[in-house]
Amino acid sequence: MSLVSIDIASVLRHSRDIVPQVTPESPAAEAARLMASHRSGAVLVRDAGGHIHGVLSEAEIVRIVAQRAAGIRGLAVEEVMRR
């Protein structure tokens, strides 16, 4: 049995059609809708130039909903995601 080494950057470069993606400025509610429609626990956060800023997870959305009466309403992805 051999192990294959996979570079995560390579995977992410070729994942545009597979992994749901948003920009840092996207509404957090849009990210939540994408997660639900793709049955995914996270979205990849990239800027218009393709630079990866990180990942926004369901857990981060739940944390904000629990802490803030308005939930994620009116927040951008960059305001919700942890770095």
C-alpha atoms as one frame of an Amber mdcrd trajectory, in Angstrom:
protein
   0.000   0.000   0.000   1.443   3.362  -0.990   0.570   6.767   0.369   0.006
   9.622  -2.039   1.164  13.046  -0.993  -1.288  15.755  -1.992  -0.446  19.424
  -1.829  -3.495  21.239  -0.411  -2.750  24.309  -2.549  -2.974  22.125  -5.666
  -6.292  20.712  -4.575  -7.695  24.166  -3.871  -6.487  25.563  -7.203  -8.502
  22.902  -9.019 -11.538  22.931  -6.768 -13.505  25.870  -8.170 -16.323  23.636
  -9.433 -16.379  21.287  -6.447 -15.968  23.351  -3.287 -18.463  26.181  -2.661
 -16.630  29.507  -2.665 -17.364  33.084  -1.599 -15.422  36.327  -1.341 -14.562
  37.975   1.981 -17.108  40.694   1.174 -19.941  38.247   0.409 -22.892  38.302
   2.795 -22.538  35.589   5.440 -26.141  34.583   4.697 -25.115  33.803   1.097
 -22.328  31.572   2.419 -24.835  29.753   4.647 -27.175  29.200   1.667 -24.274
  27.797  -0.382 -23.344  25.405   2.423 -26.936  24.200   2.617 -27.377  23.783
  -1.137 -24.045  21.947  -1.509 -24.587  19.930   1.685 -21.192  21.182   2.799
 -19.970  22.113   6.263 -17.790  24.939   4.967 -17.054  27.312   2.111 -13.704
  28.425   0.766 -13.094  32.182   1.042 -11.198  33.672  -1.929 -10.795  37.200
  -3.227 -11.386  38.214  -6.851  -7.713  37.553  -7.609  -7.985  33.959  -6.396
  -6.013  34.483  -3.166  -7.294  32.148  -0.450  -8.290  33.957   2.740  -9.461
  30.883   4.612 -12.524  28.780   5.258 -15.870  29.701   6.791 -17.452  26.789
   8.644 -20.929  25.997   9.928 -19.517  26.165  13.457 -18.499  29.797  12.968
 -21.991  30.679  11.740 -23.587  28.894  14.709 -21.248  30.769  17.089 -22.375
  34.153  15.716 -26.058  33.164  15.767 -25.703  32.182  19.434 -23.899  35.423
  20.351 -25.823  37.998  18.341 -29.578  38.628  18.350 -29.546  39.482  14.625
 -27.529  36.345  13.837 -25.522  36.684  10.641 -27.901  39.213   9.097 -25.952
  42.182   7.745 -22.513  40.623   8.273 -19.916  39.909   5.611 -18.059  36.595
   5.512 -14.855  38.316   6.696 -16.650  39.450   9.858 -17.748  35.920  10.740
 -14.777  33.734   9.817 -11.965  33.127  12.284  -8.388  33.623  11.200
